[in-house]
Amino acid sequence: MFKKYDEFIKLFPDFYHLSRAHLRKIVTVWQGLGYNRRAIALKKIAQKVVEEFDGILPSSMEVLETLPGIGKTTAAAISVFAFNQPVPLIETNVRRVFIHHFFQRKTVIKDTEILPLVRKTLDHSNPRKWYYALMDYGAMLKREYQNPNRRSAHYQKQSPFQGSNRQIRGMILKTLIAAPNLFEGEIVQKIGGSIQDVNENLMRLQKEGFIKKTGGKFTIV
């Protein structure tokens, strides 16, 4: 993961480089770093930061939430880890810590119940370091105990990856990275699966702005 991250930062050291890069190159380097939709969101964010903020990421949570693909939790995480601002943040490991210590006999625990405790315990002198410690501790709790997050009202068990649309979408993108400009039938031959599933995911990828169809052939935008 760190190797992939270093590779990404080396190729796109700032918002200017990222905003001007071809999506195919971004998605290629992004492989192994998470959901592909985040790569296209990053490019859109870079373009907006360059156009509206002179290439400097704003530190305001309210402004961050206006950027593509950034919601309240991501805006809070950026504020904490990029700018060391003391703002309440609940993510999976932080949630696990508070449920384990403060809600041991309760189920269906909402984040609105946890948030006041996060505010009260927040280290205002070095919030970044505090959240790093909480996240490390939360990761340890998952190994040592039955996952406390199962008692969260927001807990959802991730569906199997094998055979999922996530897998098919990833295979389509990897195929088009290796061999641009393919007909739908050629893509089906290369990745396998049903024509219907491939067609459905090709349409989704088009709608999301990942790929385009020209002369019957698909390629990454």
C-alpha positions as CSV (number, residue, x, y, z in Angstrom):
1,M,0.0,0.0,0.0
2,F,2.8,2.5,0.9
3,K,4.6,1.7,-2.3
4,K,1.5,2.4,-4.3
5,Y,0.9,5.6,-2.4
6,D,4.5,6.8,-3.0
7,E,4.1,6.0,-6.7
8,F,0.9,8.1,-6.8
9,I,2.4,11.1,-5.0
10,K,5.5,11.0,-7.2
11,L,3.5,11.1,-10.4
12,F,0.9,13.6,-9.1
13,P,2.8,15.8,-6.5
14,D,0.2,18.6,-6.5
15,F,-3.3,19.5,-7.6
16,Y,-2.0,21.0,-10.9
17,H,-0.4,17.8,-12.0
18,L,-3.5,15.8,-11.0
19,S,-6.0,18.1,-12.6
20,R,-4.2,18.0,-16.0
21,A,-3.5,14.2,-16.0
22,H,-5.5,11.9,-18.3
23,L,-8.0,9.8,-16.3
24,R,-6.6,6.6,-17.8
25,K,-3.2,7.4,-16.2
26,I,-4.8,8.2,-12.9
27,V,-6.8,5.0,-12.8
28,T,-3.8,3.0,-13.8
29,V,-1.7,4.3,-10.9
30,W,-4.7,4.1,-8.6
31,Q,-5.0,0.3,-8.9
32,G,-4.5,-1.2,-5.5
33,L,-5.4,2.0,-3.6
34,G,-9.2,1.4,-3.2
35,Y,-12.4,2.0,-5.0
36,N,-11.8,3.3,-8.5
37,R,-14.6,5.9,-8.2
38,R,-12.4,7.7,-5.7
39,A,-9.8,8.2,-8.5
40,I,-12.2,10.1,-10.7
41,A,-13.4,12.1,-7.6
42,L,-9.8,13.1,-6.9
43,K,-9.4,14.4,-10.5
44,K,-12.6,16.4,-10.2
45,I,-11.4,17.8,-6.8
46,A,-8.0,18.7,-8.2
47,Q,-9.7,20.6,-11.1
48,K,-11.9,22.5,-8.7
49,V,-9.1,23.3,-6.3
50,V,-7.0,24.7,-9.2
51,E,-9.8,26.7,-10.7
52,E,-11.3,28.1,-7.6
53,F,-8.6,28.0,-4.9
54,D,-5.4,28.6,-6.8
55,G,-4.2,25.1,-6.2
56,I,-4.4,25.3,-2.4
57,L,-6.7,22.9,-0.6
58,P,-9.1,24.9,1.7
59,S,-9.0,24.0,5.4
60,S,-12.6,24.9,6.1
61,M,-14.9,21.9,6.7
62,E,-17.8,23.7,5.1
63,V,-15.8,24.4,1.9
64,L,-14.3,20.9,1.8
65,E,-17.9,19.4,1.8
66,T,-18.6,21.2,-1.4
67,L,-15.8,19.3,-3.2
68,P,-16.8,16.3,-5.4
69,G,-17.1,13.0,-3.4
70,I,-16.4,14.6,0.0
71,G,-19.0,14.3,2.8
72,K,-19.0,15.2,6.4
73,T,-16.8,12.3,7.6
74,T,-14.2,12.8,4.9
75,A,-14.2,16.6,5.4
76,A,-13.6,16.0,9.1
77,A,-10.8,13.5,8.4
78,I,-9.0,16.0,6.1
79,S,-9.4,18.8,8.7
80,V,-7.8,16.5,11.3
81,F,-5.0,14.8,9.4
82,A,-4.1,17.5,6.9
83,F,-4.6,20.6,9.1
84,N,-4.5,19.2,12.6
85,Q,-7.8,20.8,13.5
86,P,-9.7,19.7,16.6
87,V,-12.9,18.6,15.0
88,P,-15.1,15.6,16.0
89,L,-14.4,12.6,13.8
90,I,-16.1,9.2,13.8
91,E,-14.7,6.5,11.5
92,T,-14.8,2.7,11.9
93,N,-11.9,2.3,14.4
94,V,-12.8,5.4,16.4
95,R,-16.4,4.1,16.6
96,R,-15.1,0.7,17.8
97,V,-13.2,2.3,20.7
98,F,-16.1,4.2,22.1
99,I,-18.6,1.3,21.7
100,H,-16.2,-1.0,23.5
101,H,-15.7,1.3,26.5
102,F,-18.9,3.2,26.9
103,F,-21.7,1.0,25.4
104,Q,-20.8,-2.5,26.6
105,R,-24.4,-3.6,27.3
106,K,-26.1,-1.8,24.5
107,T,-26.9,-2.6,20.9
108,V,-28.1,-0.5,17.9
109,I,-25.8,2.3,19.0
110,K,-26.1,5.5,16.8
111,D,-23.2,7.8,16.0
112,T,-25.3,10.6,17.5
113,E,-24.9,8.9,20.8
114,I,-21.1,8.5,20.3
115,L,-20.5,12.1,19.1
116,P,-20.8,13.9,22.4
117,L,-18.2,11.5,23.9
118,V,-15.8,12.2,21.0
119,R,-16.2,15.9,21.6
120,K,-15.6,15.6,25.4
121,T,-12.4,13.4,25.0
122,L,-10.9,15.3,22.0
123,D,-7.3,16.3,22.5
124,H,-7.3,20.0,21.3
125,S,-3.5,20.3,21.5
126,N,-2.7,17.6,19.0
127,P,-5.9,16.1,17.5
128,R,-4.0,14.4,14.7
129,K,-1.9,12.4,17.1
130,W,-4.9,11.6,19.3
131,Y,-6.9,10.2,16.4
132,Y,-3.9,8.1,15.2
133,A,-3.8,6.6,18.7
134,L,-7.5,5.9,18.7
135,M,-7.4,4.3,15.3
136,D,-4.5,2.0,16.2
137,Y,-6.3,1.1,19.4
138,G,-9.5,0.4,17.5
139,A,-7.7,-1.9,15.1
140,M,-6.2,-3.8,18.0
141,L,-9.7,-4.2,19.6
142,K,-11.0,-5.9,16.4
143,R,-8.2,-8.5,16.7
144,E,-8.7,-9.1,20.5
145,Y,-12.5,-9.0,20.8
146,Q,-15.6,-9.8,18.9
147,N,-15.9,-6.7,16.7
148,P,-17.7,-4.1,18.9
149,N,-18.9,-2.3,15.7
150,R,-21.4,-5.1,15.1
151,R,-23.5,-3.4,17.8
152,S,-23.5,-0.2,15.9
153,A,-26.7,0.9,14.2
154,H,-24.6,1.7,11.1
155,Y,-22.9,-1.7,10.9
156,Q,-23.2,-3.4,7.5
157,K,-21.4,-6.5,6.6
158,Q,-19.7,-6.1,3.2
159,S,-21.0,-8.3,0.5
160,P,-18.7,-10.9,-1.0
161,F,-16.3,-9.4,-3.7
162,Q,-16.2,-12.5,-5.8
163,G,-18.7,-12.2,-8.6
164,S,-19.9,-8.8,-7.5
165,N,-20.4,-5.7,-9.7
166,R,-17.3,-4.2,-7.9
167,Q,-15.2,-7.1,-9.2
168,I,-16.7,-6.8,-12.7
169,R,-16.1,-3.0,-12.8
170,G,-12.6,-3.4,-11.7
171,M,-11.9,-6.1,-14.3
172,I,-13.4,-3.9,-17.0
173,L,-11.2,-1.0,-16.1
174,K,-8.0,-3.2,-15.9
175,T,-8.8,-4.6,-19.3
176,L,-9.3,-1.2,-20.8
177,I,-6.1,0.1,-19.2
178,A,-4.1,-2.8,-20.8
179,A,-6.0,-2.6,-24.2
180,P,-7.9,0.5,-25.0
181,N,-10.6,0.7,-27.6
182,L,-12.4,-2.7,-27.3
183,F,-15.8,-3.8,-28.5
184,E,-18.2,-5.1,-25.8
185,G,-17.8,-8.6,-27.1
186,E,-14.0,-8.4,-26.8
187,I,-14.3,-7.2,-23.2
188,V,-16.6,-10.1,-22.4
189,Q,-14.1,-12.6,-23.9
190,K,-11.3,-11.2,-21.9
191,I,-12.9,-11.0,-18.5
192,G,-15.6,-13.8,-18.8
193,G,-18.9,-13.6,-17.1
194,S,-22.3,-12.9,-18.7
195,I,-22.9,-10.4,-21.4
196,Q,-25.7,-8.9,-19.3
197,D,-23.5,-8.3,-16.3
198,V,-20.7,-6.8,-18.4
199,N,-23.2,-4.6,-20.3
200,E,-24.8,-3.3,-17.1
201,N,-21.4,-2.4,-15.6
202,L,-20.2,-0.8,-18.9
203,M,-23.3,1.5,-18.8
204,R,-22.6,2.4,-15.2
205,L,-19.0,3.2,-15.9
206,Q,-20.1,5.4,-18.8
207,K,-22.6,7.2,-16.6
208,E,-20.0,7.9,-13.9
209,G,-17.6,9.3,-16.5
210,F,-15.0,6.6,-16.3
211,I,-15.3,5.3,-19.9
212,K,-16.7,6.5,-23.2
213,K,-18.0,4.6,-26.3
214,T,-16.8,5.7,-29.8
215,G,-17.6,3.8,-32.9
216,G,-18.8,0.9,-30.9
217,K,-15.6,0.7,-28.9
218,F,-15.0,1.4,-25.2
219,T,-12.1,3.3,-23.8
220,I,-11.2,5.1,-20.6
221,V,-12.1,8.8,-20.8
